[in-house]
Amino acid sequence: EVQLVESGGGLVQPGGSLRLSCAASGFAFSMHSMSWVRQAPGKGLEWVSGIFPSGGSSYSDAVKGRFTVSRNRAGNTLYLQMNNLKPDDTAVYYCRVDNNWGQGTQVTVSS
């Protein structure tokens, strides 16, 4: 059974940083592409970032240059380092692999 458990969200001031984690189990972690997706209050799902088995990554224009996705293959953990956070980054952040989703972690950017 695939399990994805996000953590690391919280309240941060504009310009601050957070690192999200996604603990993964139940699948061949290194062999799957994984994504971070977010949902802002009252809005639909927005793809944020993806990482591929090759180690390559991609980002939405909204976060490019501020967010960095990585994975710890030994620990089966996916990360999202978020710097220079803006109020528009406020959302529930989910990690995803194939059609499996975690429960999400809330990120709130506010002064």
C-alpha positions in Angstrom: 0.0 0.0 0.0 1.4 3.4 -1.0 1.6 5.8 1.9 2.6 9.5 1.7 2.9 11.6 4.8 3.6 15.3 4.5 5.0 17.5 7.3 6.8 20.8 7.8 4.0 23.3 7.1 3.3 26.2 9.3 2.9 30.0 9.6 5.7 32.1 8.2 6.2 35.7 7.4 6.6 37.0 3.9 10.2 36.5 2.8 10.6 33.5 5.1 11.4 29.9 4.4 10.0 26.5 5.1 11.0 23.0 4.2 8.3 20.4 3.5 8.9 16.7 3.8 7.0 13.8 2.4 7.7 10.4 3.9 7.0 7.7 1.3 6.5 4.0 1.5 4.9 1.1 -0.4 6.5 1.6 -3.8 9.9 1.8 -5.4 10.7 5.3 -4.4 13.7 5.9 -6.7 11.9 4.6 -9.8 8.9 7.0 -9.7 8.4 10.6 -10.6 6.9 12.5 -7.8 5.2 15.9 -7.6 4.2 18.6 -5.2 0.7 20.1 -5.8 -1.0 22.8 -3.8 -4.5 24.1 -3.2 -5.0 27.7 -2.1 -8.2 28.6 -0.3 -11.1 28.7 -2.6 -9.0 27.7 -5.6 -8.3 24.5 -7.6 -5.3 22.3 -7.5 -2.0 23.8 -8.8 1.0 21.7 -9.8 4.1 23.2 -8.1 7.1 21.0 -8.8 8.2 17.5 -10.0 11.2 15.3 -9.7 12.1 12.4 -12.0 13.9 9.1 -11.5 16.9 10.7 -13.4 17.1 13.3 -10.7 15.9 16.1 -13.0 13.3 18.5 -11.8 10.8 21.1 -13.0 8.9 23.9 -11.5 5.9 26.1 -12.2 6.6 29.7 -13.2 5.0 30.8 -9.9 7.7 29.2 -7.8 10.7 28.9 -10.1 13.8 30.3 -8.5 12.3 30.2 -5.0 11.5 26.5 -4.5 13.7 23.5 -4.7 12.6 19.9 -4.9 14.8 17.1 -3.8 14.7 13.5 -2.5 16.6 11.4 -0.1 16.7 8.0 -1.7 18.0 6.3 1.3 15.3 7.6 3.5 12.4 7.5 1.0 11.7 11.2 1.6 10.7 13.9 -0.8 11.4 17.5 0.1 10.4 20.9 -1.0 12.6 23.8 0.2 10.6 27.0 -0.1 12.4 30.3 0.1 11.3 33.9 -0.2 7.7 32.9 0.5 4.8 35.2 -0.5 1.2 35.4 0.7 0.2 33.8 -2.6 2.0 30.7 -1.6 -0.5 30.1 1.2 -2.1 26.7 0.5 -2.3 23.1 1.5 0.6 21.3 -0.1 0.4 17.7 -1.2 2.9 15.2 -2.4 1.8 12.9 -5.1 3.0 9.7 -6.9 0.9 8.4 -9.7 -2.7 8.6 -8.4 -1.7 8.5 -4.7 -1.8 11.6 -2.5 -0.8 12.4 1.0 -3.1 14.2 3.5 -1.4 17.6 2.9 0.3 20.1 5.1 -0.9 23.7 5.5 1.4 26.6 4.6 0.3 30.1 5.6 2.4 33.1 4.6 1.2 36.2 6.5 2.6 39.1 8.5 
